[in-house]
């Protein structure tokens, strides 16, 4: 976690796992970091699987369920 900016995305996999654990425990800043670091890949997957029209809604649904 970046102490100067608690929402900064950290590409280090061990830090990402810590963020996932913190997000599961209810840390909103950690959830936002997880979101920011994964949303491009999730959206790209949704677009490939369901098309451009549905990708945004599917991406949103993924994170709503995760939260």
C-alpha positions as a Markdown table, in Angstrom:
| # | Residue | x | y | z |
|---|---|---|---|---|
| 1 | Unk | 0.0 | 0.0 | 0.0 |
| 2 | Unk | 1.2 | 3.5 | -0.8 |
| 3 | Unk | 1.0 | 5.6 | 2.4 |
| 4 | Unk | 0.9 | 8.8 | 0.4 |
| 5 | Unk | -2.0 | 7.7 | -1.8 |
| 6 | Unk | -4.1 | 4.9 | -0.2 |
| 7 | Unk | -5.8 | 4.3 | -3.6 |
| 8 | Unk | -2.6 | 3.9 | -5.6 |
| 9 | Unk | -2.6 | 0.6 | -7.5 |
| 10 | Unk | 0.3 | -1.7 | -6.5 |
| 11 | Unk | 1.5 | -4.1 | -9.2 |
| 12 | Unk | 3.3 | -6.4 | -6.7 |
| 13 | Unk | 1.4 | -9.7 | -6.5 |
| 14 | Unk | 2.0 | -10.1 | -2.8 |
| 15 | Unk | 0.6 | -6.6 | -2.1 |
| 16 | Unk | -2.4 | -7.4 | -4.3 |
| 17 | Unk | -3.1 | -10.5 | -2.3 |
| 18 | Unk | -2.9 | -8.4 | 0.9 |
| 19 | Unk | -5.4 | -5.9 | -0.7 |
| 20 | Unk | -7.7 | -8.8 | -1.5 |
| 21 | Unk | -7.6 | -10.0 | 2.1 |
| 22 | Unk | -8.2 | -6.4 | 3.3 |
| 23 | Unk | -11.1 | -5.9 | 0.9 |
| 24 | Unk | -12.7 | -9.2 | 2.1 |
| 25 | Unk | -12.4 | -7.8 | 5.6 |
| 26 | Unk | -14.3 | -4.6 | 4.6 |
| 27 | Unk | -11.5 | -2.2 | 3.7 |
| 28 | Unk | -13.0 | 0.0 | 1.0 |
| 29 | Unk | -9.6 | 1.5 | 0.0 |
| 30 | Unk | -8.2 | -2.0 | -0.6 |
| 31 | Unk | -11.3 | -2.9 | -2.6 |
| 32 | Unk | -10.8 | 0.1 | -4.8 |
| 33 | Unk | -7.2 | -0.8 | -5.4 |
| 34 | Unk | -8.2 | -4.3 | -6.3 |
| 35 | Unk | -10.9 | -2.8 | -8.6 |
| 36 | Unk | -8.5 | -0.4 | -10.3 |
| 37 | Unk | -5.9 | -3.1 | -10.9 |
| 38 | Unk | -8.3 | -5.7 | -12.3 |
| 39 | Unk | -11.1 | -3.8 | -14.1 |
| 40 | Unk | -9.3 | -3.6 | -17.5 |
| 41 | Unk | -8.8 | -7.4 | -17.6 |
| 42 | Unk | -12.4 | -8.1 | -16.3 |
| 43 | Unk | -13.9 | -5.7 | -18.8 |
| 44 | Unk | -11.8 | -7.2 | -21.7 |
| 45 | Unk | -12.9 | -10.7 | -20.8 |
| 46 | Unk | -16.6 | -9.6 | -20.5 |
| 47 | Unk | -16.3 | -7.9 | -23.9 |
| 48 | Unk | -14.8 | -11.1 | -25.5 |
| 49 | Unk | -17.4 | -13.3 | -24.0 |
| 50 | Unk | -20.6 | -11.2 | -24.3 |
| 51 | Unk | -19.8 | -8.4 | -26.7 |
| 52 | Unk | -19.4 | -4.7 | -26.3 |
| 53 | Unk | -23.0 | -4.0 | -25.5 |
| 54 | Unk | -23.1 | -6.2 | -22.4 |
| 55 | Unk | -19.5 | -5.8 | -21.2 |
| 56 | Unk | -20.1 | -2.8 | -19.1 |
| 57 | Unk | -23.0 | -4.3 | -17.2 |
| 58 | Unk | -21.2 | -7.6 | -16.7 |
| 59 | Unk | -18.1 | -5.9 | -15.4 |
| 60 | Unk | -20.3 | -3.9 | -12.9 |
| 61 | Unk | -22.0 | -7.1 | -11.9 |
| 62 | Unk | -18.7 | -8.8 | -11.1 |
| 63 | Unk | -17.7 | -6.1 | -8.7 |
| 64 | Unk | -21.1 | -5.7 | -7.1 |
| 65 | Unk | -21.0 | -9.4 | -6.3 |
| 66 | Unk | -17.4 | -9.2 | -5.1 |
| 67 | Unk | -18.3 | -6.4 | -2.7 |
